[in-house]
Amino acid sequence: MDDESYLGSERARIENQVILDELERKKKARSMAVPTDDNRVKARLREIGEPITLFGERAADRRDRLIYVLSQINAARGDEAMQVEEESSEESEEEVEEFYTPGSLELLQARRRLAEFSLPRLGFRCYTRAQKRVAQQRIDSKMPLGRIIDMRKHVLADVKSFSNLGSQIGDERPVSQVRFSPNNEMLATGSWSGSVKLWNVPACTPIRTLRGHSDRVGGVAWHPQATLTQSPDAVNLASGAGDTCVNLWSLNSETPLAVMKGHQDRVCRVAFHPSGDYVASASFDTTWRLWDVTTSKELLLQEGHSKEVYAVEFQDDGALVASAGLDAIGRVWDLRTGRTAMILDGHVQGILSLSFSPNGAVHDPRAPEQTSPTCASSAPTARSQPTSPPAAAHPSTSISTTAPTTTSTPQPDGVMDETATDTPAPDGDVETANADASQDQSQSQVLLEQEWHYRPGLYLASAGYDGVVKVWSADDWQLLTTLQTDGSKAMSVDLSRDARMLVSGTYNRNFQLFGTQSAGL
């Protein structure tokens, strides 16, 4: 080997070693215990002789800089020095320990009410889950495979038949949020102009404009009983905006019933607890907060994210709440104890949206990286391994899952009520004919109920800046249909509770309504 070849191979070996050392440093940096409180981050920077802040540096960037500096120091000292420092540093030991902050009496009472609300629902579901599973297995074992396939095909055929029912200019600025009311007859839209508007659907005619925010609206949520049993004069709607406020609205007034202040930065998303007594809000101040609807007071300020919190959502039982942010981390919290129930760390970029499945067992955070739709069964999780090759997804900003309806079981398209025949039966066969017709009707109703119970959680919809809405199957991860919007960025998407309509809001100030042919009647 000549000198040049030797020097070239030696140079390559050194470069490779530098790369490996850098990867190892980053790996160890991710496992370092660094405080999330900005004041403690500044104090730690001062201790190691670094400037406590740089021009234009935010709190999250300052924490990342601290991690980088500490990892460099530890790498220079070597692994043994780093291990000694971890063992001898009291601060590091404190970081891995659980810590508690004083809570108010109102928070204690709220946790008790949340437990009283969720435990019976969760306990009943857990108690009957085994019985239901055994009973369902017996029914499925007797059900022909062809019936199951036909039922699934019929449900997904409804999704594939979605067409554009109409489009409406929603505001003078981009429409950032769209949400169907619980009775599927109204639509709430929030826009960057700071206004929240109510619309009739599917006519897409305006009802009322709610004015109270001075900056762009980021989150809109309906009370669980709004338009059903909730009085129009009571709290029916909540919204959060860039003015750091969370507003509560009735259906009969254009001014808010209450303005809840406490966040230090823009509010991205809001969500109602299933009981309707509490509202959660996610904010760019790296926290999410819990509010009492009755008193309009802040009950809980929850930290735990190192960057902006962008999404928050409650589980249907009311026991859990999930939060996600631009730190690419999702967290599932137990509202009754305040503890973290699970950490979701599968994404590599910030999470912009998340949703629980209607059965409460599937959790679906979405991030803008190019990945397949992510969901899994049995426990809230960020992603699972699909059994088939994943379809190409889009950078999604919003997702929505099919939810169980609160109305009576609808008649699918093409099903007729055959309680009478065209030709009259002979006098002696009247009772027999009526009995057969009643039996056929009862059997048809059973089949319809089976199909309707099979529908919730079967598919989900996502919207992204590529300007389209995509509907995905939640059991085999396949793309069912792609719905074209107005060609601009799709900011939000929502499915109605009866799963007959879908709506998207876009950057071009419009919202588009999609649905089956029967939905437009």
C-alpha positions, 0 to 999 in steps of 0.5 A, a space after each residue: 500500500 502506498 503512502 497516499 492510499 494509507 493516508 486516504 484510508 486513515 483520513 476516512 477512518 478518522 472522519 467515520 470515527 468523528 461521525 460515530 462520536 457525534 451520533 453517540 453524543 446526541 444519543 446520550 444528550 437525549 437521555 440527559 435530565 435537563 429542567 424544563 423550567 426556563 429560570 432553572 435553565 438560565 441558572 444552569 447556563 450561568 453555572 457553567 459559564 454560558 450566556 443565559 440568553 442569546 438574541 432572539 432565543 426562545 425558552 425551548 431553544 435555550 433548553 436545547 442549547 443547554 443540552 448541547 453544551 452539557 453533552 459537549 462537556 460530558 463528551 470532553 470529560 469522557 464516559 467515566 467522568 460523566 458517570 461520576 458526575 451523574 452519581 455525585 450531582 444532587 440536581 441530576 438525582 432530583 430530576 429523575 424523581 417525581 415532584 409535586 406542585 401545590 394544588 388548590 382545593 378546587 382542583 382536588 374537588 374537580 379530581 374527585 368529580 372526574 373520578 366519580 364521572 369516569 370510574 363508573 363508565 370505565 368500570 362498566 366497560 371493563 366489567 362487561 368487556 370480557 362478557 361482550 367479547 365472548 358474546 361477540 365471538 359467539 355471534 361472529 362464529 355463527 356469522 358467515 364470512 361473506 356477511 362480514 365482508 359485505 358489511 365492511 364493503 358497504 360501510 367503506 363504499 359509503 366513504 368512497 361515495 363522498 362527493 362535494 355537497 357545497 363550498 362556502 366562503 367562511 371568512 375574510 381570512 383563512 378558516 383554521 377550524 371546522 367542527 360539526 355540532 353534536 346534532 349534525 345540523 350546525 357547523 362552527 368555523 374559526 378563522 384568523 380574523 378572530 371570529 367564530 361563525 355558526 352555519 346551517 348544514 348542509 345548506 351552508 347558510 350563516 346563522 350568527 357571527 361570534 365576536 370576542 377574540 382580537 387575534 386568530 382563532 386556533 381552537 373550536 369545540 362544542 359542548 358534548 350536549 350542545 344542540 341536544 339537551 343543553 339550553 341555547 342560553 348556556 355554554 355551548 361552545 368554546 374557542 381559543 385564539 392568539 390573544 391568549 384567551 379561551 372564550 365560552 359562548 352561547 348560541 343566542 349571543 354574539 358576545 362571550 359568556 366568559 373570557 378565561 385568561 391565564 396563558 402567556 402565549 397563543 392558544 392552539 386548541 381547546 377541548 370539552 371534557 365529556 362531562 361538559 364541566 371542564 375545558 382543556 386548552 393547549 398553548 404555545 407557552 409549553 403548557 396545557 390548562 384545565 378550566 372550570 366551565 361553571 366558575 370560569 377559573 383555571 384549575 390546573 396548569 400542566 407542564 411536561 412539554 419542552 416546546 409549544 403544546 399544539 393539541 389536546 384531546 379527552 378520552 370518551 370515558 373522561 379519565 384520560 387526556 392526551 396532549 402533544 406539541 412541537 417537541 414531537 412528544 405526546 403524553 397521556 395524562 390521568 386526570 384523576 391523579 395528575 400522573 403521566 400514564 404514557 409517553 408517545 415518542 414515535 414521531 420525529 417532527 412536531 405533532 399537530 393533531 391527535 384524536 382518540 378512537 370512539 371506543 377509547 382504545 385507539 390514539 392517533 397523533 399526526 405529525 408532518 413527516 411523510 409517514 403512513 396514518 398511525 393508530 393501534 388497538 388495545 392501548 393509546 399509542 403513537 404508531 404500530 407496524 402495519 401488516 401491509 405496505 403503507 400508502 403514501 400519506 401527506 403532511 397532515 395538520 388535522 385528523 378526525 375519527 368516525 364517532 358513534 351517533 347519538 341519534 337513532 340508527 339511520 337507514 342506509 341508502 337503498 334500504 326500503 321499509 317493506 311493511 306492505 306488498 304491492 299485491 294484496 294477499 288472499 284473505 286466508 293468508 293475511 296473518 301469515 303475510 303480516 308475520 313474514 313481513 314483520 319477521 323480514 323487517 326485524 331481521 333487516 333491522 338486526 342487520 342494520 344495527 350490526 352494520 352500524 355498530 361496526 362503523 365507529 372507529 373503522 376509518 379516519 380522515 386527515 387534512 394537510 397542506 397539500 390541499 387534499 383530504 384523505 380518508 383512511 381505513 383504520 384496520 388495514 391502513 389503506 387509503 380509501 378516498 382522496 377529496 379535493 378541496 379548493 387547492 389551497 392548504 387544508 387547515 382542519 377536517 371534521 366528520 359528523 357524528 352520523 358519519 354522513 358528512 365531512 367538512 374541511 377548512 382551507 387557507 383560501 378562506 373557504 370550507 368545503 362540505 362533503 357527504 353521501 347523496 342522502 346527506 344533501 337532501 
